[in-house]
Amino acid sequence: MTDLVSRLAAIVGAANLLSAEHDVAPFVTDYRGRYHGRPLAVALPASTAEVAALVRLCAAENIAIVPQGGNTSTCGAATPDGSGRQLVIALRRLNRLRAVDVPGRAITVEAGMTLAAVQQAAADAGCLFPLSLASEGSCQIGGNLATNAGGLAVLRYGTMRELALGLEVVLPDGTVLDALSSLRKDTSGLDVKQLFIGAEGQLGLITAATLKLYPQPSARATAMLAVGSAEQAIATLTALQDAFGDRLTTFEMMSEACQRLLDKYQPGKVPFFSPWALLVELSDSGAPATLQAAFENWLAHAANLLDGVLAHSEAERTRLWQLREDMSETQKRDGASIKHDIGVPSSAIPAFLAECDAALQAAFPGVRIIAFGHAGDGNLHYNISYTRPGNAALFDDEDAVNAIVYEHVYRHRGTLAAEHGVGQLKGHWLARYKDPAALALMRSVKRAIDPQGIMNPGKWL
Ligand SMILES: Cc1cc2nc3c(=O)[nH]c(=O)nc-3n(C[C@H](O)[C@H](O)[C@H](O)COP(=O)(O)OP(=O)(O)OC[C@H]3O[C@@H](n4cnc5c(N)ncnc54)[C@H](O)[C@@H]3O)c2cc1C
């Protein structure tokens, strides 16, 4: 192994091959601290050629590879196992902007650029890269692609799958796949880049991507609204889409329990929009006053609304967004919970919530359900905890809680992973709920592309 470590170091330079325990520590535990590993080493390559050389050496020595971006996925997808025989390849030094094509509305970046850096590079060119997540300062484009990340503007712009035009990928034998196209139309066979989007690093290592750019919106109108039920929330979504079409950019939903939790840590500072708060944002390329007036007019005549605040300044807009963005951190402060990032068709959200809440309350009386998220695209955080101090024994019930939640999700033709991926956390559940033909197809693809099984083993494929 010492010889192998030296040969790996010769590829990236000794300073960029970490093997001491304190050096590898930031790379071996997942974001939530649930999974811990012990890698052979952590390599920090700075070019596609270095990544390819690392992968060729690993393939020759039958060493498994764990690709890692910002390590913000919350299901152990980027965490090595405890064998001491897996190489973590962390992409943060592979972080250059390769090209911006404003008329072609495309940007080409290396996989280790953070999402925030890509947004900034787009803004510097007078454009918008619309993917937006609370983890954008840390997560990287490679990780965003590998998890098919979504976020706060999926309703208008789609997930990474819709935003990716081309990819450069190092395959498990070290071959570099150059599918770095910026074409919008290409009918010359299968779109092979799609294989690597959402694959959580199990088919290859993404080294660069060409992504779609959009014009910067010149106008935004933002409101926090209160509605009386989940049914009314979805009726409001439909009404907003009818009125504003794709100018509806964000439609987030937060239950009263979420607002009480925020209030616990910011007493007296959280305005309540009960029982359901909706964060709605429109964006457009016209004059700001025109959009604001149109929204104001719509709000004045809208059915179902109990209350609402329309932001009149950037400071007010930030304050409304802050309530939504504080949710993840506030939950973390409040202790452990059994987390789900499920997705159901948005029209099924009311029925899912009513049925699943009732089933959980029957099985675990007094359970606290924190439901919030990207209701416009059906992706909800649905997090379960007990009110007893310290959440004692909470995780003993994790399988029973998950079984209830996923049963209801799949009854509504939903998914158990609409945001954070599958990773180590949900593989056995995927095997239970995913269509067997789809799973068999995925496994054949894995065998065809990675016959040695060296790409991110121990995860769901
Ligand atoms: C506060 C918070 C808010 C979040 N909000 C959202 C949200 O709104 N929407 C959403 O979709 N997600 C969200 N996430 C989850 C997470 O940020 C995303 O999954 C993100 O896309 C992961 O990127 P990363 O660079 O951190 O990837 P990592 O966590 O490092 O890796 C994730 C997976 O991708 C693989 N991978 C990483 N880089 C590469 C590469 N270059 N090539 C191949 N495989 C690779 C890893 O092996 C792993 O399987 C949130 C997370 C946090 C902590």
The ligand as an SDF file (V2000), in Angstrom:
LIG
                    3D

 53 58  0  0  0  0  0  0  0  0999 V2000
  -28.3520   23.0390    3.9240 C   0  0  0  0  0  0  0  0  0  0  0  0
  -28.4910   22.1540    2.7200 C   0  0  0  0  0  0  0  0  0  0  0  0
  -29.4650   22.4590    1.7570 C   0  0  0  0  0  0  0  0  0  0  0  0
  -29.6050   21.6490    0.6290 C   0  0  0  0  0  0  0  0  0  0  0  0
  -30.5570   21.9760   -0.2840 N   0  0  0  0  0  0  0  0  0  0  0  0
  -30.6850   21.2300   -1.3990 C   0  0  0  0  0  0  0  0  0  0  0  0
  -31.6690   21.5600   -2.3790 C   0  0  0  0  0  0  0  0  0  0  0  0
  -32.4450   22.5010   -2.2450 O   0  0  0  0  0  0  0  0  0  0  0  0
  -31.7360   20.7920   -3.4870 N   0  0  0  0  0  0  0  0  0  0  0  0
  -30.8990   19.7250   -3.6880 C   0  0  0  0  0  0  0  0  0  0  0  0
  -30.9820   19.0670   -4.7320 O   0  0  0  0  0  0  0  0  0  0  0  0
  -29.9730   19.3840   -2.7510 N   0  0  0  0  0  0  0  0  0  0  0  0
  -29.8500   20.1040   -1.6380 C   0  0  0  0  0  0  0  0  0  0  0  0
  -28.9180   19.7530   -0.6940 N   0  0  0  0  0  0  0  0  0  0  0  0
  -28.1010   18.5390   -0.8750 C   0  0  0  0  0  0  0  0  0  0  0  0
  -26.7100   18.7610   -1.5070 C   0  0  0  0  0  0  0  0  0  0  0  0
  -26.2500   20.0660   -1.3090 O   0  0  0  0  0  0  0  0  0  0  0  0
  -26.7770   18.4210   -2.9860 C   0  0  0  0  0  0  0  0  0  0  0  0
  -27.0250   17.0360   -3.1170 O   0  0  0  0  0  0  0  0  0  0  0  0
  -25.5030   18.7700   -3.7690 C   0  0  0  0  0  0  0  0  0  0  0  0
  -25.8180   18.6490   -5.1460 O   0  0  0  0  0  0  0  0  0  0  0  0
  -24.3190   17.8880   -3.4360 C   0  0  0  0  0  0  0  0  0  0  0  0
  -23.1560   18.4640   -3.9960 O   0  0  0  0  0  0  0  0  0  0  0  0
  -21.7210   18.1880   -3.3490 P   0  0  0  0  0  0  0  0  0  0  0  0
  -20.6970   18.8180   -4.2240 O   0  0  0  0  0  0  0  0  0  0  0  0
  -21.6920   18.5760   -1.9340 O   0  0  0  0  0  0  0  0  0  0  0  0
  -21.6260   16.6010   -3.5170 O   0  0  0  0  0  0  0  0  0  0  0  0
  -21.0730   15.5170   -2.4810 P   0  0  0  0  0  0  0  0  0  0  0  0
  -21.9080   15.5100   -1.2510 O   0  0  0  0  0  0  0  0  0  0  0  0
  -19.6060   15.6820   -2.3070 O   0  0  0  0  0  0  0  0  0  0  0  0
  -21.3490   14.2010   -3.3150 O   0  0  0  0  0  0  0  0  0  0  0  0
  -22.6450   13.7900   -3.6070 C   0  0  0  0  0  0  0  0  0  0  0  0
  -22.5830   12.5850   -4.5670 C   0  0  0  0  0  0  0  0  0  0  0  0
  -22.0380   12.9880   -5.8050 O   0  0  0  0  0  0  0  0  0  0  0  0
  -20.8430   12.2500   -6.1030 C   0  0  0  0  0  0  0  0  0  0  0  0
  -19.9200   13.1890   -6.7380 N   0  0  0  0  0  0  0  0  0  0  0  0
  -19.4510   14.3590   -6.2350 C   0  0  0  0  0  0  0  0  0  0  0  0
  -18.6660   14.9640   -7.1460 N   0  0  0  0  0  0  0  0  0  0  0  0
  -18.6430   14.1610   -8.2340 C   0  0  0  0  0  0  0  0  0  0  0  0
  -18.0030   14.2320   -9.5050 C   0  0  0  0  0  0  0  0  0  0  0  0
  -17.2280   15.2610   -9.8500 N   0  0  0  0  0  0  0  0  0  0  0  0
  -18.1850   13.2060  -10.3750 N   0  0  0  0  0  0  0  0  0  0  0  0
  -18.9650   12.1510  -10.0580 C   0  0  0  0  0  0  0  0  0  0  0  0
  -19.5880   12.0310   -8.8660 N   0  0  0  0  0  0  0  0  0  0  0  0
  -19.4290   13.0230   -7.9770 C   0  0  0  0  0  0  0  0  0  0  0  0
  -20.3670   11.7160   -4.7670 C   0  0  0  0  0  0  0  0  0  0  0  0
  -19.6190   10.5320   -4.9200 O   0  0  0  0  0  0  0  0  0  0  0  0
  -21.6810   11.4610   -4.0770 C   0  0  0  0  0  0  0  0  0  0  0  0
  -22.2080   10.2420   -4.5110 O   0  0  0  0  0  0  0  0  0  0  0  0
  -28.7650   20.5200    0.4540 C   0  0  0  0  0  0  0  0  0  0  0  0
  -27.7890   20.2150    1.4170 C   0  0  0  0  0  0  0  0  0  0  0  0
  -27.6530   21.0150    2.5380 C   0  0  0  0  0  0  0  0  0  0  0  0
  -26.5970   20.6600    3.5250 C   0  0  0  0  0  0  0  0  0  0  0  0
  1  2  1  0
  2  3  1  0
  2 52  2  0
  3  4  2  0
  4  5  1  0
  4 50  1  0
  5  6  2  0
  6  7  1  0
  6 13  1  0
  7  8  2  0
  7  9  1  0
  9 10  1  0
 10 11  2  0
 10 12  1  0
 12 13  2  0
 13 14  1  0
 14 15  1  0
 14 50  1  0
 15 16  1  0
 16 17  1  0
 16 18  1  0
 18 19  1  0
 18 20  1  0
 20 21  1  0
 20 22  1  0
 22 23  1  0
 23 24  1  0
 24 25  2  0
 24 26  1  0
 24 27  1  0
 27 28  1  0
 28 29  2  0
 28 30  1  0
 28 31  1  0
 31 32  1  0
 32 33  1  0
 33 34  1  0
 33 48  1  0
 34 35  1  0
 35 36  1  0
 35 46  1  0
 36 37  1  0
 36 45  1  0
 37 38  2  0
 38 39  1  0
 39 40  1  0
 39 45  2  0
 40 41  1  0
 40 42  2  0
 42 43  1  0
 43 44  2  0
 44 45  1  0
 46 47  1  0
 46 48  1  0
 48 49  1  0
 50 51  2  0
 51 52  1  0
 52 53  1  0
M  END
$$$$
